[in-house]
């Protein structure tokens, strides 16, 4: 029987996985520094989601907050279709056209996050890119989930 380290941050108890917080580090806001998945799982890799409506057409041109909110809703739809919940997400990558715009609108983007993904914050990376495949996209979101067996 392996021993599991004690949770090291408040985030550790919010999902079926354990958030990892090195001792002495300032607590992260809106993400985990690491996430440990335990036991047998099914893995789900969610492809980059942008602000597409169900018809495959881009929505909300020029509106980062609305695009982010719809991208999070689309991630949630893929999770739901696979029988996963938001707290099963262990890793997420956000690609944005402007990190400065993201920072400016972080509170409103966070509201969209909580609406669709709740208060579980996985290990996350935000990367500013020159452009995304969809020319009108301001954000693209990928997610990896570990679904308990």
N, C-alpha and C positions, 0 to 999 in steps of 0.2 A: 504494500500500500504506500503510495507516494504522499508526501506531506505537501499541503498547499499553503503558501505563505499567507499570512493574515492580510486582509485588505489594508491598503496603505493610503486610501483617499476616500472621500464620501462617495465618489462615483463607483467604487468597487461593488456596492450593493445594489446598483440600479438595474442590473441585467443578469443573465445567466452566466456571464463571463466576469473575469476579475480585471478591473482596471489596475494598471501598474503605475505607481508614483514613487520615484526614487526619494529616499529620505533627505530632508532638508531642502528640497525643491519647492518653489512657490507653486501652489495648486493651479493647474491649468483651468482656463475658463472656456467652455464650449468644445472641449476635446479631451482625449486621454493621451498620455505619453506612450502608453502601450496597453495591449489587451491580451490576456491569456485565455485561451479556449481550453476547456477540459473535456475529456471523454470522447466517445464516438459521436461524430456529427456528419451531417451532409453539408457540403460547401456550395455556396451560391455566389457567383461572380456576376454582378450587375453591370452591364455595359454602360458607357457614358450616356447619361440622360440629360437632355436639354429641354427647353420649354416647348415641346411638341404637344399639341392637343391629340385626342384619340384618332383624328384623321391624318396624323403625320405632318401637319402644317405648323410652322413656327408661330408662337403666340408672343405677345407683349414686346414688340421690337423697341429697343432703346430703354427698357425698364428692367434694370438688374434685379430689383426686389421681386417683382412679379415673375420674372424668369426663374429666379432661384426657387421661389415658392413652388412653381409648377414642376421644376426639375426634382425637388424633394418629393412632391406628390407622385411623380412618375417612378422614382426609386421605390416609394411605398407600394405602388401598384405591382411592381415586379416582385417585391418581397411577399406581398399578399398572394400573388399567383403561385409562388413557390411554397406557400405554407409557412413563411417566415414572419417574424415580427421585427420591428425596428431595433429592439434590444439584442437581436441576433447579429446585427452588423458589428463587425470587429475592426474594419478598416474602411476609410473613405478618402477619396481624392477629389478635390474641387479644382477645376481649371477655370480661371477667370481672365477676362480681357484686361481688367484693371484691378490690381490689388488695392489701390487707393480708393476706388469706388466701393469695393467690397467693405473696406474698413469704415468708410463714411456711412454706409447703410447697414452695418453689422447688426444693430439692434433690430431693425425691421426684418432683415434676413433671418435672424434668430427666431423671430416670431413665426415666420413661415416654416422654419425647421420644427419648432415645437408643435405646430399645428399638424404636421404630417409624420414626424418621427419621434415626438415626445421629448423626454429629457435625458435619454441615453446618448452619451457623446463618445463615439469610438475613437480609436487612433485615427488622426486626420492629418492631411497635408493639403495646403492651398498653394497652387502654382499659378503665377501670372504668365500668360502666353500671348504671342503676337496676334493669333487668330485661332478660331476653332473651325472644324470642318464645315459646320453650318455658318455661313457668313453673318447672319443676324444674331447668332447666339452670343451672349455675354458670359455665360457660365455653363459648364458641363460637369456632371457629378457621377463618379463611379463608386461602387460599394462592393465589399466582400463580406459575406455573412457565413457564420457557422451555425447551422440549424441542428438543435439536439435531436438525436435519434428517437 
